[in-house]
């Protein structure tokens, strides 16, 4: 099974993903970690912000997602459950995850994580603890400007303003058992 957690930065995806991973043995693919590893390795492409302190906000285009799709496919083909944690902002990225699951003949559970309380969402973004060395967290302004297209396909919607991460993880997993 492929579980894809999607949503804007600060909505609660990673917190929920950690709860799911504690309850379900799975490969955990976090796009932030993949993209920062590519930046740290000096992956070509994108635009560098020119920082000299070891951090980078250089955009990598689709590279992180392409790596994640390949890793997800490999793990699914081995019979492993896969949990993807990504913004997944565009119909093309959402379709790519569906293609990965279809090629592996695996079910997919698509989850859009939202935080309907704007003040809480902003607090999370502004007080975010970065646990990936070198990763520059987004600003609230960049989250508000993020290119995130509305969904036109079915998905589970989880509002983290209305439930805890543990409750969200349990709700997602209970829906996967039906």
N, C-alpha and C positions, 0 to 999 in steps of 0.2 A: 504494500500500500504506500502511496505517496501522499503526504499531507503537506500542503503549501499554505503557509501563513503569509498573508499579504497585508499591506497597509502603510500609511505614512510613518516616517520616523517618529518615535515617541508614543506611538499608539499602544504599545505593549506587546508587540510580537515576540521579542526575544525573551521577555519574562514568561510569557505563556509557553514558548518553545522549551524553555528549561523545565517547566512543570511537566510538559508532555514527555520529554526525554527521561524524566525521573520515573514516569509511569509506564512507558512503552519502550522496550529495547528497539533502537533505531539508529540509523546514520543521521547525524545532524549536520545540515549544510547551511551555514550562515553566510549570506552574501557579503556582509561587512567584513568578515574575516578573510574570505577569499579575495575580495578586492584589495584589502590592505596588504595581503601577502603579495599580490601581483605588483602593487605600487612599491613595496619594499624591495622586491626583486628587480625593480627597474623595468618592468614590462613596457614594451613600446606602445605608442598610441596615446591619445588624450592630450590634455593641456596641463602642464605643471604650474603650480602656484608659486614656484620658486623659493619655497621655504628652505632654510639651511639648518633647521633644528631637528631634522629626522622625521618630521611630520609631513604629510602631503594631503592635499585635497584634489589631486589630479584625477580627472575623470577618465575612466577607462572604456567608456562606451559599453558595448555588450559583453566584454571579455569575462567579467566575473560570472555573469549568468551562463555563458557558454561553458565555462568550466563546471559550474554547478549542474547544468543539464547532463554533462558527460558523467560526472560522479554519481548523480542520481540514477542514471540509466544503468551504470555498472553495478551499483548496490541492489537495485530492483531486480536485475537479472540473476543475482545471487539469492534472491528470496528475502532480502532484508527490507524492512520498513524504512522509509526515508522521510525525514522532516526537513522541509526547506523554509528558511526564515529570510524573507526578502520584501522589498517594497512592491515589486511586481506591478509597476505602474501602468502598463500599456496592454492593450489587447494582444499584441504580438508576443509579449513575454508570457502572458497567461496561456495562450495557445501553445507555446513551446513546452510549457510544463505538461499540458494535456498530451502533447505528442510523445514526450518522454514516457509517460505512464502507458499510453497506447502501445508503443513499441515494446514495452516490457510486459504487456498484457496484465497490467496492475491497475487496481482501482485508484482513483484520485479523489482526495477530499480538498476542496478549495475553500479557504477561510479568509474573509476580509475582516481584519481587526481595525476597529475604529475607537476613538475616544470622543464621545459626544459632548463632553464638558471641555469647552475651549480653554478655560483657565487652567484646568488640570493638565490638559495636553501640553499647553505652553510651559507649565511648571516642570513637567517631565523632560521636555526638550532642553530647557535652560539649566536643569539640575542633573542632567544625565551623567552617570558615572561611565567613563570610557574604560572598557576592560580589554581593548585590543591595542597593543603598543603602536603608536604612530597614527592612530586613527583620529582624525579631526571631526568632532561631532557637528551635526548641522545646527545652524542657528534657527530660532523660531521663524525669522523672516524667510529663510531658505525653505523651511518646511511649508510655509504658506504659499510659496511660489512654485513648489514642486510640481512637475508635469505628471499628474496622476489622473488618468482618465476614468470616468465612471464605468462601472461594470455593466455589461449587457448580457451576461450569462449567469446561470444559477451558481450560488455559493452560500456558505454559512456566514452570517454576519455576527460578530462578537463585539459587543460594546463594553470596553474595559472601564467605562465610567459607571457601569451598572453591576459589575461582578469582579471578584478577585481573579488573579491569574490562575490559582488552583481551581476555582469554580469554572473558569473558561476552559482550562485543559480537560477537566472532567466532562464538561458538556461536549466538547469536540470529540473526545474519545468515545463517549456514549453514542454519539451520532454515527460513528464509524462502525459500530457493532451491529447496526440495523441493515 
